[in-house]
């Protein structure tokens, strides 16, 4: 396996772990498979080292991740405020997984940032915000879970990785690579897969749980979104799906029900990038995915102040769904320059 981790980073993290006992692991708001996989993966590792770790997340994780070992031990800030405050205030180390700036934690951010203990950031997103005492940022990694695996190996702790830890880490890798189909910059990720499988991880079960299982309402919502709420813009090789609160209510929307919906239009020949907008409270949640190195991160950053990875990005918009849609549609032509190779090929 390639040695991509700065050895000093690994040594610095190992020293912090050795010096700490009460460790809080946390992630971004609206956590996905990589956020939960990386925090729980480290939780299992730290328990094997005799530490007292606690996973504290900003809000409820999607139900499709309930199969992960340790899921029931997660403390949710929006539900267990007093407990979360207590463990954060008593922590001697906080490890921030899968987010690059404090605002990605929403209402939990002030508590985490206000803690007096040392902090570590382990993340794979672009433009880290430099808020931690130890910053471990590798945007070329497919996922934070890949980064965590490499860190564990760098620290010489692979022997402490058990089946539960391995299951959590592989889940994050699978969700962020769409089962090893995108975001892979290092071919030795398949060696990581092999090492995790050797520990007994059931890859088929993970794929079934996170990518192939939906509730009946979620399936019907997806069908409605594609049939009635998907727009295609052939001149821009783009697709847009918008779902209003009324749409969501009509199909009894639950957290996680639209997971993966943004990827569906990319199955259509000729579509290079896909944008999904979901009305949420007084604003709009935006997800963007692409193929062929089209920079949806530029769209999210330029138009909505968001960001992420080149081909997988997101943002939030403080306004109406209609206004959010109009901003994108009006600006699509500005990004046609990234399609020049596509236009030559078609």
N, C-alpha and C positions, 0 to 999 in steps of 0.2 A: 504494500500500500504506500502511496506517495506520502512523504512527510511535508504536508502543506501548512501545518501549524507552527508558528514561531515557538521554538522550544522554551523561550523565556516566558511566554504567555502561559504555557502549560505549567511550568515550575511555579510561577506566581499564583496561579489558581490553586495548585496543590498546597502551597504554603497557607493560603487563606482557609482552605478546607481543614487543614490540620490544626489551625489555630482557632477554629470556630466549632461550636456545638449546636446552638439553636439557629438553624438556617431556614430562611424563608425563600421559597421559589415562587416567582410570579411571572405573568405574561400579559399580553395585550387584551383589550376589551373585545368582545365577541370572539372568543378563542376558537381556533380551528384545530385540526389534527396535529399540526406541527407545534402549535403553542402548548397544547395539553400533552402531546407526546414528549416534548423536550422537558417540561417541568416534572411530569410524572416519571420519566426515565431517570432524571437526576435524583428524584425523591427515592426511588428504589435503590439507586447506587449509594446514596448517602446513608440510608438505613443499614445497608450492608457494611458500611464503614463505622457503624456505631454512633452516628449523629442523630439529632432530633430535628428532622426537616418537616416543614409544613408548606403545602401548596396553597397560596392565596391568590385568587383570580378576581378581576373586576366585576364580572357578571357571570350568569349561568352559562355553562358549556352546553353545546348541542347534544341532544339525546343519543345520536348515533355513535357517540364516543363512550357510552356507558359500559361497553364491553371491556374497556381498558382496565387492567389490574391497578387498584388504588383509586379509581375514579370517585368512589363514595367518600374518600378521605379528603377530597378537595374542599377548601373553605371558600365560599362565595361572598364577596364583600357586600353586595346588595342584599344579601339574606342574613349574614352573620357578622354585622358590623362590629359589635363589641368584642367578639372573639378575634376577628381579624386585627383589630387595633391592638389588642393585647399581645398577640404573637409577633406583630411587626415591631412594636415598641420594645419587646424583650429580646428581639433577634440580635445576634452578634455578626450576622452576615446576611445580605439579601442578594439573590441571584436573579437578574432580570432576563427572561428568555423571550426571544422572538419579537422584540420591538426595539426601535432605534431612537425614539424620543419619548419623554415622559407623557406627553399628551395622548399617546396611544393607549394609556391606561384610564382615560376618562376620569371619573370621580375618585378612583383609587390613587391617582398620581400624587396628590398632596401628601397622603399618608406615607407612601413609599419614599418619596423624595425628602420628606421631613424627618425620616428616621435617622438617628445619629450614627448607626453602624456603617461599616464599609459595604460598598455595593459593587457588584460585578454585572457587566452586560455581556450576554452571549447572543449574538444575532447575525442574521445574514442579509439584512436589508441595506439599501444604499443610504448614504449620508447620515452616519451615526451622529447623535446629538451630544456626545461627550458629557454625559451626566454621571458616569460611574467612576469609581476609583481604579477599577481594572476593566478595560474595554477590549473585548474579544469580538471583533467584527470582521466577517469574511463574506462579502456580498457575492462572491463567485460560488458559494456553496448552494446546493440545491435546496437546502432546508436547514433550520436550526438543529434538527435532529441529526443530520449528517455531521454538522459541526460539533455537536455534543459527542458523537461517537469518536470523532477524530481527537477531540480533547481528552476523552477517557483513555484512548490509546497513548496519547502523548504523555499523559501523567503516569503511565504504567499501571493503570487500574483495570485493564480489560478483564483480568481474572475475577473481578468483583461483579461483573455484569451477569445477572441471572436471567432466566426466561422472562420474568415480568418486565425488567428493564429493557430487554431486547425487543419485546413486543411493543412497548411504548415508542421506542426509537424508530422501529421500522414503520409504525403507523404514520409518524410525521413525515418520513421520507416518501412513503407511498402517496400521501395526500398532496404534498407539494410538488411531486413529479408526475402526478396523474399516472401512478403505477409505472414509473420509469419511462415515461414518454416525453417529458419536457424538462427544462431547467437543469439538465445534466451537463456539467462543464468538466467533470473529471471521470474518466472511464473506470477508475478503480472504485467507484461507488458500487459496482457489481461485486467487488471483493468484500465490501462492507455488507452487502446483502448476503453473500455466502457465509460470512462470519456469524451473522444474526440467525440465519437458517440453521447453522450447525448447533446453535444453542437451543433449537427446538421450536422456533417461532413458526406459527401456522400462517403463512403469507396468504393463502387462499381465504382463510377466515377473515383476515384483516380487510382484504379487498372486498369481500362480500359485505362486511359491516359498514365500511366507510364509502363505498362507491356503488354498490349494487342493491342496497336495501332502502326502501322508502315506505312511509305510511301510505295508505290509500289516498288520503287527502293531499299529501305531498305529490304523489304521482299525478293526480288530477290537476293540481295547480301547475305542474310543469307542462302538462299537455295543453292547458288553457293558455299559458304564457307563450308557448311556441306557436299555437294555432291562431291566437287572437291579439297578442300583445308584442309580437316580434315584427320589427321593421327591418327591411333590407335596403341598403343603399349601394347598388351595383357600381356606380361610378367611383365610389370610395372604398369598395371591397369591405364594407362594414355592415354590422348588424347591431340593432339596439332593441333591448327588451325593457319595458317599463311596467312596473306593478304598483298600483295605488293601494292605499290602505283598504279601500273597499274590495279590491281584488283579493287581497290577502285574507280579509275577514270572510269572504264568500267561501273560502276553502280551508277555514279553521287553521290558519297559518300558525305553526310552531317554530321556535328557533331552530335553524338548521334545515328547514324544509326546502329552501331554495339553493342549498349547497350544490355546486356543480352546474347550476342552470346556465351560468355565463359561458360555460364551455360548449354547450350544445350547438349553437350556431356555427362554431368552427368546423363542425362535421359537414357543413354545406360547401360544395365545391365553389371556389371563388371568394369565399369569405376569409379575410386575413385578420380582422380583429372584431371582437365582440364586446359590447358594453351592456351591463345590466344595472338598472336603476330601481331601487326599492324604496318606497315611501316609508319613513320611520319617524314617528313622532312629528316634530315640526320641521324635519329635514329629510334628506335623501341619502341613502347609502349607495355608493357606486362601486362596482366591481368591473375590472377590465382584463381581458385575456387576448392573446394574439399568437400567431405563428410566424415563421420566416423572419424572426428578429424585428418585427414591427414594434416600435417603442410606445406601447400604450402607457408606459410610465410618464412619458412626456405629456400626453393628453391629460392624465390625472393631475399632474403637477401644474401644468400651464393653466388649465381651465378651472380647477377646483382646489388647488393647493395641497393635493394628495401626493402619492408617490408609491414606491415599491420596487418591483423588479421590471426589467425591460419588457417582458411578455406577461407579467402577472402583477397587476397594480390595483389600487383602490383609492377612494376618497370619500369625504362627506361634504354635503352641500347644505347650507343653512338657507333654505328657501323652498319654493314649491316644486313638485315633480315636473310640472309643465315648463317652468323656467329653467330647471336643470336640463331638461331635454333640449330646449331651444338653444341654449348655450353650446351644447355639443353639436347639434345639427348645423348651426351657423358656422361653426369652426372646422367642420370636417375637411373642407377644401385645403385648409392650411397644412394638413398632414399628408396630403397626397404625394408630397415630395418623397416620402418614405416608401411609396408604392412603385417607384419608377422601374425597379427590376421586375416587379410583378407584371406591370403593363407590357413590358417587352416580351415576357414569357407567354402572354395570353392573346 
